[in-house]
Amino acid sequence: MKALVVYASRTGNTEQLAMLIKSELEQVVSDLDFVRIEDFHEDLLSAYQACVIVTYTWGNGDVPEEMNSLYKAIEQQPLSSLVTGIAGTGDQCYPYFCGAVDQFRDMLYVHTKLSVTLKVELSPQQSDAVKCRKFAEKMIEKVNEVTAVC
Ligand SMILES: Cc1cc2nc3c(=O)[nH]c(=O)nc-3n(C[C@H](O)[C@H](O)[C@H](O)COP(=O)(O)O)c2cc1C
C-alpha cells in the first residue's frame, strides 16, 4: 500500500501530531510519504491508496490558506476510493475548535472513503499517542475493507 501523510503547521504543534501519526502508520505501511503541504503537488494524489491530512485551524475556524488547493483538488478529482483520515490541532479558546478539521471532514466524507477524525488541543500530549495509534489502526482497517470489496 502506498500512503501519504500531508500536513500544514506554523508553530510546530501540527507537525508534532503529524509525526506521531506517521510513526504509528509506518509500523504497518512500507511505502509512506511524509510531506509538508508546501512541498506537495495535488496531481500526485491519485498515486495513493490512503491519505492522512493534518492541519491547524486559522482565522475564525478556517482552513489555512496553504491547504486550500489540496482541499479543492480532492473535491474535483475522482478520488472516491481513496481512504482518508483528517487530524488537526486547535485551541479551545476559539469559538470553532479545530474548524478546519470539521470542514475537511465534511468534504472528505462526500468525496473519499473517510475513515477517521482526530482533534488535539495545541501540542500533542502523552495521551494523544494512544489516539494516534487508534487513528492509524482505523486507517488500515478501512484500506483492508476497501481492498476486500474491490
Ligand atoms: C490568528 C489565529 C487564529 C486561530 N484560529 C483558531 C480557530 O478558529 N480555531 C481553533 O481551534 N484554533 C485556532 N487557532 C489556534 C491554532 O490552530 C493552534 O494554535 C494550532 O495548534 C497551531 O498549529 P501549529 O503550531 O502547527 O501552527 C488560531 C491561532 C491563531 C494564531
PDBQT file of the ligand as one rigid body, heavy atoms in Angstrom, charges set to zero:
ROOT
HETATM    1  C1  LIG A 201      -4.776  34.070  14.383  1.00  0.00    +0.000 C 
HETATM    2  C2  LIG A 201      -5.094  32.688  14.909  1.00  0.00    +0.000 A 
HETATM    3  C3  LIG A 201      -6.353  32.170  14.692  1.00  0.00    +0.000 A 
HETATM    4  C4  LIG A 201      -6.695  30.900  15.179  1.00  0.00    +0.000 A 
HETATM    5  N1  LIG A 201      -7.976  30.431  14.993  1.00  0.00    +0.000 NA
HETATM    6  C5  LIG A 201      -8.319  29.240  15.543  1.00  0.00    +0.000 A 
HETATM    7  C6  LIG A 201      -9.664  28.754  15.432  1.00  0.00    +0.000 A 
HETATM    8  O1  LIG A 201     -10.553  29.376  14.842  1.00  0.00    +0.000 OA
HETATM    9  N2  LIG A 201      -9.942  27.540  15.981  1.00  0.00    +0.000 N 
HETATM   10  C7  LIG A 201      -9.008  26.808  16.657  1.00  0.00    +0.000 A 
HETATM   11  O2  LIG A 201      -9.355  25.720  17.135  1.00  0.00    +0.000 OA
HETATM   12  N3  LIG A 201      -7.734  27.254  16.784  1.00  0.00    +0.000 NA
HETATM   13  C8  LIG A 201      -7.374  28.434  16.255  1.00  0.00    +0.000 A 
HETATM   14  N4  LIG A 201      -6.082  28.887  16.380  1.00  0.00    +0.000 N 
HETATM   15  C9  LIG A 201      -5.121  28.065  17.137  1.00  0.00    +0.000 C 
HETATM   16  C10 LIG A 201      -4.188  27.228  16.264  1.00  0.00    +0.000 C 
HETATM   17  O3  LIG A 201      -4.906  26.441  15.341  1.00  0.00    +0.000 OA
HETATM   18  C11 LIG A 201      -3.364  26.321  17.186  1.00  0.00    +0.000 C 
HETATM   19  O4  LIG A 201      -2.517  27.117  17.976  1.00  0.00    +0.000 OA
HETATM   20  C12 LIG A 201      -2.578  25.281  16.423  1.00  0.00    +0.000 C 
HETATM   21  O5  LIG A 201      -2.099  24.307  17.342  1.00  0.00    +0.000 OA
HETATM   22  C13 LIG A 201      -1.401  25.878  15.670  1.00  0.00    +0.000 C 
HETATM   23  O6  LIG A 201      -0.760  24.842  14.986  1.00  0.00    +0.000 OA
HETATM   24  P1  LIG A 201       0.760  24.910  14.529  1.00  0.00    +0.000 P 
HETATM   25  O7  LIG A 201       1.618  25.008  15.812  1.00  0.00    +0.000 OA
HETATM   26  O8  LIG A 201       1.004  23.634  13.828  1.00  0.00    +0.000 OA
HETATM   27  O9  LIG A 201       0.911  26.108  13.678  1.00  0.00    +0.000 OA
HETATM   28  C14 LIG A 201      -5.728  30.142  15.908  1.00  0.00    +0.000 A 
HETATM   29  C15 LIG A 201      -4.459  30.674  16.109  1.00  0.00    +0.000 A 
HETATM   30  C16 LIG A 201      -4.135  31.938  15.644  1.00  0.00    +0.000 A 
HETATM   31  C17 LIG A 201      -2.765  32.494  15.912  1.00  0.00    +0.000 C 
ENDROOT
TORSDOF 0
